[in-house]
Amino acid sequence: SLALMEGSASINQSIHNILNQSIFSIRENKGKGVEVPLKEITYLYRKGMLTIAAKPYVMKMSGVDVAALKNFIKTEKIRFKDVEDLGKLLEFLK
């Protein structure tokens, strides 16, 4: 996945807290024999903001020309699960 996280201490602390909660939950459930499903979430980091790499979230990013972004996604056939396409998307969003 493409996760670009540089800088912001508060973002890093939030991620750290989420991961610690998840690890605690996994350990607790492992002892009980419960399977814990894992889900991969891809994020984009742009101008100090961390956003889920999915069309609805990217469209709501501040400072984005929504019409131009829609056109770019359509003409470039951007797939949000493809790392190369997300790279193209980040270049467009610069």
Beta strands, then each sheet from edge to edge (+ up, - down):
strand 1: 43-46
strand 2: 49-52
sheet 1: 1+ 2-
end
